[in-house]
Amino acid sequence: MALDYVKLTDEILQKVGGKDNIAAAAYCMTRLRLTLKDEGKANDEAVKSIKGVKGLMKQGGQYQIIIGNEVSNLFKEFKTRGNWGEDGGGAPAKAEGNVIQRLFGFISGSMTPMLPAMLGSGMLKVILTLLTNFAGMSTTSSTYIILYAVSDAFFYFLPIFLAVNVAKKIGGNPMLFAVIAAAMCYPDLISLLGGATEGIEMGTFLGTSCTHLFGIPVISASYTSSVLPILLMAPVMKWAEDFGDKVSPNVLKAFLKPLIFLIICTPIALCVLGPLGTVLGNLLSGVFETMYNTAPWLTVGVLSAAMPFIVMTGMHYALMPLFMNNMATLGYDVIVLVTMFCSNIAQGGATLGVALKTKNEETRSEGIACGVSALVAGVTEPAMYGINLRYIKPMIAAVIGAGVSGLFCGLTSVRSYSMGGSPSFLSLITMIGGEGNPMHSVIFGAIGGVISVGIAAVLAFILYKDPETAPATVSGGSGAAAAATATAVATKTVIEPPIPGKVVALETVPDETFATGILGVGFAVEPSEGKVYAPFDGTCEGLIDSLHAMNLKSDSGVELLIHVGLETVGLEGKPFKIKVKEGQRIKKGQLLMEFDPKMIQDMGCKTVSPVLVTNADELPGVKVENGKIIIE
């Protein structure tokens, strides 16, 4: 069933701290990516419990809400609620984590907005490859030249697009950053550095051909299609812009600030960091090529098996510079595209195996939908979070399937020659290319895909068993988990008093809200001991700031409110000690809270404590008998 985008937007905005807490909003293929001004205002567990949210990831300063295939439609509604650009309407939150996490978060945040242009351009290249190989189109025809220019423009001028995103990411001026990148792609400069400018003799520096800028060596290099030089220049450009702003008098700032920026950044880009980026790029390609040539089966196999966990952290977008570098220097890629292909297909295969095995109609429907999404569109978050991680064993099957498929693709030298969407069976056409037999990678890639889906599906079918009760979601509020709340409890459930003491009828409680049953069906307890125990296996869904109440949810879908005392909200938590955290799994009999009944009374409050099933209207039959809550 299609999502209600208006309702979903309202719920997300409410639970991330309101629209005023959002500094920036964007989306990728499956995730709503928010930059929050204060992440402390967001209720993570509440966000993950929203119907339509499949999970939550916080990485590199971004608050990533996993939606799935419908995220683009959601974003159309979402962006109408506030004046948010990709660079935000306010100061972005400071990136958290260690240095490596912040670095990958920065790279990922800079590369992700370019995905639509990258995918569209890549697919157009694929179409041109098909037309020239199978439809007889000449590479010298005007049609081919025009279409190739359109398909190659993004990749050729990639440094410019990247510079704009980098500026937005770190709060710089996008146009100033773009000028430095454009200069590095300028045709006359490319000719000069390539030694093709008539009348200018080239020198040498460190054994490399070079020209000079005011006597400073400028090493010959090509910066079109590159990413590392701009990424290395990012902190320099930000500093130069801030420095120019600081030293420029207000009356001259309009032209002096950008002039200072260009004077500082030009020599650093062309004489230092640009060449360094080229050297590092060649070094990375050399390491990759050595690994691949030495043990292709091991390299591709291990990375294929590990890829789902890379995707879960969002780091797959941070691998884009490696992919772009491989395409620019080697003409093909294996490390990113082929391993993601093996992994994506395996994720879909595992969910199909679950769909074949399960006797639950809802799980079967979800498994089929998730499988098709992964196999055809290459979108795996629904499969990972909706089925495989939720039940664990299907994820084991997917990892094994991806690893074996990766070993095969490595041994048979399967390669991708262009970018054409998230890797899936439809993206096999991106494997057309190479010298000799251009169909080699397509054929063996298809076989590898069949191996991946086959092994994952068979193992998932063998390993998976329907749980006796609906499992808790591993990484967030999947549709199935949300539906479990509204599903009738399969067997009779008995909930005993979670607080030792005398059970009294709810209507005798001197509080109209509880006594009238507005909040739910249940009883109250006059405590004989200041302790609260878990009445069932489940999850602690919510804790009140004043610590006097908690919301629990059983594995069978019963939602229970335990409210210790009356009017205890004003006690500022003093009589209470919470023993669990919000979102934590709980076991029946586990100590959840300690409280001081005497202190509650001394502070002017009553100790009688209501215990209510708050979703009784969604359950088949809820009643109180002999001091226990009975659910038929």
Buried (B, 14 or more C-beta within 10 A) or exposed (E): EEBBBEEBBBBBBBBBBEBEBBBBBBBBBBBBBBBBBEBEEBBBBBBBBBBBBBBBBBBBBBBBBBBBBBBBEBBEBBBEBEEBEBBBBBEBBEBEBEEEBBBBBBBBBBBBBBBEBBBBBBBBBBBBBEBBEEEEBEEEEEEBEEBBEEBBEBBBBBBBBBBBBBBBBBEBBBEBBBBBBBBBBEEEBBEBBBEEBEEEEBEEBEEBBBBEEEEEBBBBBEBBBBBBBBBBBBEBBBBBBBBBBEEBEEEEBEEBBBEBBBEBBBEBBBBBBBBBBBBBBBEBBEEBBEBBEEBBBBBBBBBBBBBBEBBBBBBBBBBBBBBBBBBBBBEBBBBBBBBBBBBBBBBBBBBBBBBBBBEBEBBBBBBBBBBBBBBEBBBBBBBBBBBBBBBEBBBBBBBBBBBBBBBBBBBBBBBBBBBBBBBBBBBBBBBBBBEEEBBBBBBBBBBBBBBBBBBBBBBBBEBBEEEEBBBBBBBBBBBBBBBBBEBEBEEEBEBEBBBEBEBBEBEEBEBEEBBEEEBBBBBBBBBEEBBBBBBBBBBBBBBBEBBBBBBBBBBBBBBBBBBBBBBBBEBEBBBBBBBBEBBBEBEBEBEBBBBBBEBBEEBEBBBBBBBBBBBBEBBEEBEBEEEBBBBE
